[in-house]
Amino acid sequence: MNIELTYNGNVAAMSIEGILNSENAHVLQEKLVEVLASSATLLELDLFECKNISSTGIGKILLFYKDFIGRSGEIEVVRSSNSVYELFSMLKLNQLFTVNLG
C-alpha cells in the first residue's frame, strides 16, 4: 500500500493505492493524525487505485471522521474504485460523506 498526502490551503488531498488492511492500517492512521494536526478543513480521498479496504481500515476512517467533523471538517471521496464504492455504499458511508465513483 502507498499513501500520498498533499496540502493546498485548507484542503488535504490523500491518495491511497493498493490494499488497505490490518497489517498496514497504522500507516493510514499516522497520515490521518497528521491531517488532524493541520489546519485542513476538507480531506479529499482518492481511492481509485485502492482495491480493497478491510474493516480495520474502515474503522480508522470512521474514527478520523468523528474527530474531524468535531472541528468542522469535511471528507469527500473524490474518486473510488468499483469495489470500494460498493463497500462504502453497502455500509452506508455515503450517507456520512460524499463518495464518488471513478
N, C-alpha and C positions, 0 to 999 in steps of 0.2 A: 504494500500500500504506500502511496505517496500523497502528501498533503502540501499544497501551496497556499500561503496566506499573504495577501497584499492589502494595503490600505490606500484609500483615496478620499481624503477629507473624513467625513463621519461614516464612510462605508467600508466595511471589511469584506473582502472577497476571498472565499475559501473554495479551493478545488480539490476534490478527493478522487484519486484513481486507484483502481484495484478492488480488493475485497476488505471490508471493514469488519473485523471480528474481535473476539475477546482477547486474542493474543496481541493485537496492535491498537486496541481502543484507547489505551493510555496516551498514545501519540495524539489522537484526536482531542482528548481531554486537555492535554497541555496547550494545544492551539486554541481551544475554546476559552481556557483560563486567560490566555493572552488577549483574546478579544474582549473579555470582561474587564480586563485591566486597562484597556484602551478607551479612547473617547468615542468609539464607534457606536452608532445608534441603529445601524442596519447591517445585518450579516447576510450576504448573498452567497448561497451554497451552490456550487456547480457539481452535481453528482452524475453528470453524463457518462463519465468514464468509470464510475463506481458500479461494479457488477452486482454486489450484494452487501447488505448491512445486517449484521447479527443483532440479536436482542440487546447485547451489551452496547453496541454502537448506538442503537435507538435510545437506550437509556441515557447515554452520555448527552445526546442531542436534547432529550426532554429535560434533563436536569439543567442544562445550559439555558434552554428556552425559559424555564421558570425563573431563573436568576436574571436573565436578560430582559424579559418583559417587566420584571420588577423595577428596572431602572429605565423603563420606557423604550426599550429596544425592540426591534422587529427582525424576524427571519423571513427570508424568501428563498425557496429553491428555484434558481433561475433556469436550470436545466437538470433533467434527470434521465437516467436510462429507463427502459420499459420496466425492468424488474423492480427497480427502486420506486418508480412511480406507482406500480401496482401494490407494492408493500405499504407505502405511505397511505395510499387510498384505502386499503383494506383495514389498516389500523386507525383510519380517520384522522391522520395527522394533517391532512389537507384542510381540516376544519380549524386547526390551530394556526397554520400559516400557509401562504401560497406555495403550491407545488406545481411547477411547470414541467411538461414532458418535452424532452429532447430539445 
